[in-house]
Amino acid sequence: MTATDRADTSLKQQIIDTYGRDAWDLILTVYVNFYYSELEIIDLCARWLPRRDSLREKNFLIRHAADEVVHARLFREGVEHLGQPWHGFDHQPYRIDDIDERFAKLFYSDDEIEVLIGLNLYAEGVLAMEELVQLGRGRPEYFYQFARIEREERRHVAFGITVANRVLAENPEARRRAVEYCKWYREHLEGYLGGQLKESIGWAMQAGFVAPDYIERTRVRFDDVMSRIGIQGS
């Protein structure tokens, strides 16, 4: 074992010794779900590429997918940086069903505004962004390259806002649907934060991994992102 290997292994042990096994499981949950979400997003970008007529918007999707390939690799490397071989544990127990179900719903949707709101604005612009910001800044030693990923994810949110505003300007009926989708995701947000993740978020607050007002900040981020396409989040 090299000195680097020993240092990396000590990060895993440091987490377990300092915060307990539950903390290690929480960190693996973050990494595993980010990793598989990136794979889903790559496929989703590929599905919409032939449907975009604008070369500029095709380029958005190509850059988006290319970023996610890099991010998937960085999330995998992040686990290994902590001293855990990526293929050395069962990923399935760490998968969050809700995330898989939401991406499956978007993958089979033919409504572009639903996909833009559900993916670029909500999944990336709200849920992922708040996690990346708070974990990457609060515990950068554990959350490898999160600051870089955060910066690049902001580009994907901007892509979504740009295309969504174009769709809404061209199709008044799409705005009505957008309002309904926004309401659905606002309700989902409350269930997501207060349901399956409630215990984990509470622990992360107590341990100082995220701010005590994490939930409120996420709500504010939701309202801010949706306002960028002229829709009230609340």
C-alpha positions as YAML, in Angstrom:
chain: A
units: angstrom
residues:
- id: 1
  name: MET
  ca: [0.00, 0.00, 0.00]
- id: 2
  name: THR
  ca: [1.36, 3.40, -0.99]
- id: 3
  name: ALA
  ca: [1.38, 6.49, 1.21]
- id: 4
  name: THR
  ca: [-1.44, 7.90, -0.93]
- id: 5
  name: ASP
  ca: [-3.48, 4.73, -0.44]
- id: 6
  name: ARG
  ca: [-3.00, 4.95, 3.33]
- id: 7
  name: ALA
  ca: [-4.04, 8.61, 3.34]
- id: 8
  name: ASP
  ca: [-7.15, 7.87, 1.29]
- id: 9
  name: THR
  ca: [-8.09, 4.89, 3.46]
- id: 10
  name: SER
  ca: [-7.73, 7.05, 6.55]
- id: 11
  name: LEU
  ca: [-10.40, 9.41, 5.22]
- id: 12
  name: LYS
  ca: [-12.95, 6.60, 5.26]
- id: 13
  name: GLN
  ca: [-11.83, 5.54, 8.72]
- id: 14
  name: GLN
  ca: [-11.76, 9.15, 9.88]
- id: 15
  name: ILE
  ca: [-15.38, 9.57, 8.87]
- id: 16
  name: ILE
  ca: [-16.45, 6.38, 10.62]
- id: 17
  name: ASP
  ca: [-14.43, 7.14, 13.75]
- id: 18
  name: THR
  ca: [-15.64, 10.74, 13.97]
- id: 19
  name: TYR
  ca: [-19.25, 10.48, 12.88]
- id: 20
  name: GLY
  ca: [-20.13, 6.78, 12.89]
- id: 21
  name: ARG
  ca: [-21.05, 4.23, 10.25]
- id: 22
  name: ASP
  ca: [-24.28, 6.04, 9.42]
- id: 23
  name: ALA
  ca: [-22.25, 9.00, 8.20]
- id: 24
  name: TRP
  ca: [-20.25, 6.79, 5.87]
- id: 25
  name: ASP
  ca: [-23.46, 5.28, 4.51]
- id: 26
  name: LEU
  ca: [-24.87, 8.77, 3.97]
- id: 27
  name: ILE
  ca: [-21.78, 9.84, 2.02]
- id: 28
  name: LEU
  ca: [-21.98, 6.73, -0.14]
- id: 29
  name: THR
  ca: [-25.66, 7.46, -0.75]
- id: 30
  name: VAL
  ca: [-24.79, 10.94, -2.02]
- id: 31
  name: TYR
  ca: [-22.08, 9.69, -4.36]
- id: 32
  name: VAL
  ca: [-23.96, 6.67, -5.67]
- id: 33
  name: ASN
  ca: [-27.13, 8.61, -6.49]
- id: 34
  name: PHE
  ca: [-25.23, 11.43, -8.13]
- id: 35
  name: TYR
  ca: [-23.31, 8.92, -10.24]
- id: 36
  name: TYR
  ca: [-26.36, 7.06, -11.53]
- id: 37
  name: SER
  ca: [-28.28, 10.30, -12.05]
- id: 38
  name: GLU
  ca: [-25.51, 11.44, -14.39]
- id: 39
  name: LEU
  ca: [-25.93, 8.29, -16.47]
- id: 40
  name: GLU
  ca: [-29.67, 8.92, -16.70]
- id: 41
  name: ILE
  ca: [-29.08, 12.52, -17.77]
- id: 42
  name: ILE
  ca: [-26.64, 11.47, -20.51]
- id: 43
  name: ASP
  ca: [-29.32, 9.19, -21.98]
- id: 44
  name: LEU
  ca: [-31.96, 11.89, -21.65]
- id: 45
  name: CYS
  ca: [-29.79, 14.41, -23.52]
- id: 46
  name: ALA
  ca: [-29.26, 11.86, -26.29]
- id: 47
  name: ARG
  ca: [-33.01, 11.29, -26.61]
- id: 48
  name: TRP
  ca: [-33.69, 14.99, -27.17]
- id: 49
  name: LEU
  ca: [-30.76, 15.74, -29.48]
- id: 50
  name: PRO
  ca: [-32.56, 14.74, -32.72]
- id: 51
  name: ARG
  ca: [-35.62, 16.76, -31.67]
- id: 52
  name: ARG
  ca: [-33.84, 20.09, -31.42]
- id: 53
  name: ASP
  ca: [-33.71, 22.08, -34.67]
- id: 54
  name: SER
  ca: [-31.48, 24.89, -33.46]
- id: 55
  name: LEU
  ca: [-27.77, 24.22, -33.76]
- id: 56
  name: ARG
  ca: [-27.26, 26.31, -30.62]
- id: 57
  name: GLU
  ca: [-29.68, 24.15, -28.66]
- id: 58
  name: LYS
  ca: [-28.17, 20.95, -30.05]
- id: 59
  name: ASN
  ca: [-24.83, 22.24, -28.78]
- id: 60
  name: PHE
  ca: [-26.39, 22.79, -25.34]
- id: 61
  name: LEU
  ca: [-27.31, 19.10, -25.19]
- id: 62
  name: ILE
  ca: [-23.94, 17.91, -26.45]
- id: 63
  name: ARG
  ca: [-22.08, 20.00, -23.89]
- id: 64
  name: HIS
  ca: [-24.53, 18.95, -21.18]
- id: 65
  name: ALA
  ca: [-24.00, 15.26, -21.88]
- id: 66
  name: ALA
  ca: [-20.22, 15.69, -22.15]
- id: 67
  name: ASP
  ca: [-20.13, 17.41, -18.75]
- id: 68
  name: GLU
  ca: [-22.12, 14.59, -17.20]
- id: 69
  name: VAL
  ca: [-19.67, 11.99, -18.50]
- id: 70
  name: VAL
  ca: [-16.93, 13.85, -16.64]
- id: 71
  name: HIS
  ca: [-19.08, 14.29, -13.54]
- id: 72
  name: ALA
  ca: [-19.90, 10.57, -13.38]
- id: 73
  name: ARG
  ca: [-16.18, 9.85, -13.43]
- id: 74
  name: LEU
  ca: [-15.54, 12.43, -10.71]
- id: 75
  name: PHE
  ca: [-18.22, 10.97, -8.45]
- id: 76
  name: ARG
  ca: [-16.70, 7.52, -8.88]
- id: 77
  name: GLU
  ca: [-13.25, 8.93, -8.18]
- id: 78
  name: GLY
  ca: [-14.64, 10.71, -5.13]
- id: 79
  name: VAL
  ca: [-15.57, 7.39, -3.50]
- id: 80
  name: GLU
  ca: [-12.15, 5.98, -4.32]
- id: 81
  name: HIS
  ca: [-10.50, 9.15, -2.97]
- id: 82
  name: LEU
  ca: [-12.06, 8.30, 0.39]
- id: 83
  name: GLY
  ca: [-10.51, 4.84, 0.27]
- id: 84
  name: GLN
  ca: [-13.46, 2.78, -0.97]
- id: 85
  name: PRO
  ca: [-12.99, 0.94, -4.31]
- id: 86
  name: TRP
  ca: [-15.95, 1.81, -6.54]
- id: 87
  name: HIS
  ca: [-16.58, -1.82, -7.47]
- id: 88
  name: GLY
  ca: [-15.91, -3.05, -3.95]
- id: 89
  name: PHE
  ca: [-19.42, -2.60, -2.54]
- id: 90
  name: ASP
  ca: [-23.04, -3.21, -3.53]
- id: 91
  name: HIS
  ca: [-24.48, 0.02, -4.92]
- id: 92
  name: GLN
  ca: [-28.12, -1.03, -4.88]
- id: 93
  name: PRO
  ca: [-28.86, -0.47, -1.16]
- id: 94
  name: TYR
  ca: [-27.75, 3.15, -1.58]
- id: 95
  name: ARG
  ca: [-30.01, 3.91, -4.54]
- id: 96
  name: ILE
  ca: [-32.98, 6.21, -3.81]
- id: 97
  name: ASP
  ca: [-36.08, 4.90, -5.59]
- id: 98
  name: ASP
  ca: [-37.63, 8.33, -6.00]
- id: 99
  name: ILE
  ca: [-34.69, 9.54, -8.12]
- id: 100
  name: ASP
  ca: [-34.87, 6.57, -10.49]
- id: 101
  name: GLU
  ca: [-38.63, 6.98, -10.83]
- id: 102
  name: ARG
  ca: [-38.40, 10.70, -11.61]
- id: 103
  name: PHE
  ca: [-35.78, 10.19, -14.29]
- id: 104
  name: ALA
  ca: [-37.79, 7.33, -15.83]
- id: 105
  name: LYS
  ca: [-40.83, 9.64, -15.95]
- id: 106
  name: LEU
  ca: [-38.81, 12.30, -17.75]
- id: 107
  name: PHE
  ca: [-37.17, 9.84, -20.14]
- id: 108
  name: TYR
  ca: [-40.53, 8.73, -21.52]
- id: 109
  name: SER
  ca: [-42.09, 12.19, -21.62]
- id: 110
  name: ASP
  ca: [-42.59, 13.84, -25.01]
- id: 111
  name: ASP
  ca: [-43.35, 17.22, -23.42]
- id: 112
  name: GLU
  ca: [-40.24, 19.33, -23.75]
- id: 113
  name: ILE
  ca: [-41.29, 21.83, -21.09]
- id: 114
  name: GLU
  ca: [-41.85, 19.00, -18.60]
- id: 115
  name: VAL
  ca: [-38.35, 17.68, -19.26]
- id: 116
  name: LEU
  ca: [-36.74, 21.11, -18.98]
- id: 117
  name: ILE
  ca: [-38.48, 21.88, -15.70]
- id: 118
  name: GLY
  ca: [-38.01, 18.40, -14.26]
- id: 119
  name: LEU
  ca: [-34.37, 18.01, -15.28]
- id: 120
  name: ASN
  ca: [-32.54, 21.30, -15.77]
- id: 121
  name: LEU
  ca: [-34.50, 23.43, -13.34]
- id: 122
  name: TYR
  ca: [-35.61, 21.06, -10.59]
- id: 123
  name: ALA
  ca: [-33.31, 18.02, -10.46]
- id: 124
  name: GLU
  ca: [-30.17, 19.96, -11.32]
- id: 125
  name: GLY
  ca: [-31.04, 23.57, -10.47]
- id: 126
  name: VAL
  ca: [-32.63, 22.90, -7.09]
- id: 127
  name: LEU
  ca: [-31.95, 19.49, -5.54]
- id: 128
  name: ALA
  ca: [-28.49, 18.76, -6.92]
- id: 129
  name: MET
  ca: [-27.34, 22.36, -6.74]
- id: 130
  name: GLU
  ca: [-28.16, 22.80, -3.06]
- id: 131
  name: GLU
  ca: [-26.40, 19.54, -2.19]
- id: 132
  name: LEU
  ca: [-23.34, 20.43, -4.25]
- id: 133
  name: VAL
  ca: [-23.12, 23.92, -2.77]
- id: 134
  name: GLN
  ca: [-23.50, 22.94, 0.85]
- id: 135
  name: LEU
  ca: [-21.59, 19.66, 0.91]
- id: 136
  name: GLY
  ca: [-18.81, 20.91, -1.35]
- id: 137
  name: ARG
  ca: [-18.24, 24.02, 0.70]
- id: 138
  name: GLY
  ca: [-18.97, 22.52, 4.10]
- id: 139
  name: ARG
  ca: [-16.85, 19.37, 3.80]
- id: 140
  name: PRO
  ca: [-14.65, 19.66, 0.69]
- id: 141
  name: GLU
  ca: [-12.27, 17.04, 2.05]
- id: 142
  name: TYR
  ca: [-15.03, 14.43, 1.83]
- id: 143
  name: PHE
  ca: [-16.92, 15.66, -1.23]
- id: 144
  name: TYR
  ca: [-14.34, 15.51, -3.96]
- id: 145
  name: GLN
  ca: [-14.50, 18.08, -6.79]
- id: 146
  name: PHE
  ca: [-18.00, 19.20, -5.78]
- id: 147
  name: ALA
  ca: [-17.03, 22.86, -6.28]
- id: 148
  name: ARG
  ca: [-16.03, 22.18, -9.88]
- id: 149
  name: ILE
  ca: [-19.15, 20.12, -10.55]
- id: 150
  name: GLU
  ca: [-21.30, 22.88, -9.05]
- id: 151
  name: ARG
  ca: [-19.86, 25.46, -11.44]
- id: 152
  name: GLU
  ca: [-20.51, 23.26, -14.44]
- id: 153
  name: GLU
  ca: [-24.02, 22.31, -13.31]
- id: 154
  name: ARG
  ca: [-24.89, 26.01, -13.24]
- id: 155
  name: ARG
  ca: [-24.31, 25.98, -17.00]
- id: 156
  name: HIS
  ca: [-26.89, 23.23, -17.42]
- id: 157
  name: VAL
  ca: [-29.45, 25.22, -15.43]
- id: 158
  name: ALA
  ca: [-28.77, 28.22, -17.68]
- id: 159
  name: PHE
  ca: [-29.28, 26.02, -20.76]
- id: 160
  name: GLY
  ca: [-32.63, 24.87, -19.42]
- id: 161
  name: ILE
  ca: [-33.79, 28.36, -18.58]
- id: 162
  name: THR
  ca: [-32.82, 29.62, -22.05]
- id: 163
  name: VAL
  ca: [-34.62, 26.83, -23.91]
- id: 164
  name: ALA
  ca: [-37.65, 26.86, -21.58]
- id: 165
  name: ASN
  ca: [-38.12, 30.59, -22.14]
- id: 166
  name: ARG
  ca: [-37.98, 30.00, -25.89]
- id: 167
  name: VAL
  ca: [-40.59, 27.23, -25.67]
- id: 168
  name: LEU
  ca: [-42.86, 29.32, -23.45]
- id: 169
  name: ALA
  ca: [-42.60, 32.34, -25.76]
- id: 170
  name: GLU
  ca: [-43.55, 30.27, -28.80]
- id: 171
  name: ASN
  ca: [-46.38, 28.28, -27.20]
- id: 172
  name: PRO
  ca: [-48.81, 29.91, -24.75]
- id: 173
  name: GLU
  ca: [-50.32, 26.49, -23.96]
- id: 174
  name: ALA
  ca: [-46.91, 25.34, -22.75]
- id: 175
  name: ARG
  ca: [-47.02, 28.02, -20.04]
- id: 176
  name: ARG
  ca: [-50.21, 26.54, -18.60]
- id: 177
  name: ARG
  ca: [-48.55, 23.13, -18.46]
- id: 178
  name: ALA
  ca: [-45.41, 24.67, -16.98]
- id: 179
  name: VAL
  ca: [-47.41, 26.12, -14.10]
- id: 180
  name: GLU
  ca: [-48.90, 22.70, -13.38]
- id: 181
  name: TYR
  ca: [-45.51, 21.00, -13.53]
- id: 182
  name: CYS
  ca: [-44.10, 23.63, -11.21]
- id: 183
  name: LYS
  ca: [-46.87, 22.96, -8.70]
- id: 184
  name: TRP
  ca: [-46.21, 19.22, -8.91]
- id: 185
  name: TYR
  ca: [-42.50, 19.65, -8.25]
- id: 186
  name: ARG
  ca: [-43.15, 22.09, -5.42]
- id: 187
  name: GLU
  ca: [-45.28, 19.46, -3.71]
- id: 188
  name: HIS
  ca: [-42.68, 16.83, -4.52]
- id: 189
  name: LEU
  ca: [-40.00, 18.96, -2.89]
- id: 190
  name: GLU
  ca: [-41.86, 19.02, 0.41]
- id: 191
  name: GLY
  ca: [-42.38, 15.26, 0.34]
- id: 192
  name: TYR
  ca: [-38.78, 14.63, -0.68]
- id: 193
  name: LEU
  ca: [-37.25, 16.77, 2.05]
- id: 194
  name: GLY
  ca: [-39.69, 15.63, 4.71]
- id: 195
  name: GLY
  ca: [-39.95, 11.99, 3.71]
- id: 196
  name: GLN
  ca: [-37.24, 9.55, 2.73]
- id: 197
  name: LEU
  ca: [-34.45, 12.07, 3.32]
- id: 198
  name: LYS
  ca: [-35.75, 13.68, 6.51]
- id: 199
  name: GLU
  ca: [-33.59, 11.66, 8.88]
- id: 200
  name: SER
  ca: [-30.46, 12.03, 6.74]
- id: 201
  name: ILE
  ca: [-30.91, 15.78, 6.38]
- id: 202
  name: GLY
  ca: [-31.40, 16.12, 10.14]
- id: 203
  name: TRP
  ca: [-28.23, 14.20, 10.82]
- id: 204
  name: ALA
  ca: [-26.28, 16.22, 8.22]
- id: 205
  name: MET
  ca: [-27.41, 19.44, 9.92]
- id: 206
  name: GLN
  ca: [-26.34, 18.24, 13.35]
- id: 207
  name: ALA
  ca: [-22.95, 17.13, 12.05]
- id: 208
  name: GLY
  ca: [-22.38, 20.44, 10.28]
- id: 209
  name: PHE
  ca: [-22.28, 18.90, 6.81]
- id: 210
  name: VAL
  ca: [-25.05, 21.27, 5.74]
- id: 211
  name: ALA
  ca: [-26.43, 24.50, 7.17]
- id: 212
  name: PRO
  ca: [-29.17, 24.43, 9.83]
- id: 213
  name: ASP
  ca: [-31.49, 26.15, 7.35]
- id: 214
  name: TYR
  ca: [-30.78, 23.68, 4.54]
- id: 215
  name: ILE
  ca: [-34.45, 22.94, 3.92]
- id: 216
  name: GLU
  ca: [-35.43, 26.61, 3.79]
- id: 217
  name: ARG
  ca: [-32.53, 27.40, 1.48]
- id: 218
  name: THR
  ca: [-33.68, 24.64, -0.85]
- id: 219
  name: ARG
  ca: [-37.19, 26.10, -0.92]
- id: 220
  name: VAL
  ca: [-35.81, 29.55, -1.68]
- id: 221
  name: ARG
  ca: [-33.66, 28.11, -4.47]
- id: 222
  name: PHE
  ca: [-36.74, 26.45, -5.96]
- id: 223
  name: ASP
  ca: [-38.65, 29.74, -6.05]
- id: 224
  name: ASP
  ca: [-35.67, 31.59, -7.49]
- id: 225
  name: VAL
  ca: [-35.08, 29.06, -10.29]
- id: 226
  name: MET
  ca: [-38.73, 28.89, -11.31]
- id: 227
  name: SER
  ca: [-38.97, 32.69, -11.33]
- id: 228
  name: ARG
  ca: [-36.31, 32.66, -14.06]
- id: 229
  name: ILE
  ca: [-38.96, 31.33, -16.45]
- id: 230
  name: GLY
  ca: [-41.63, 33.65, -15.09]
- id: 231
  name: ILE
  ca: [-43.40, 31.14, -12.84]
- id: 232
  name: GLN
  ca: [-44.03, 31.56, -9.15]
- id: 233
  name: GLY
  ca: [-42.74, 28.58, -7.25]
- id: 234
  name: SER
  ca: [-44.86, 29.01, -4.14]
...
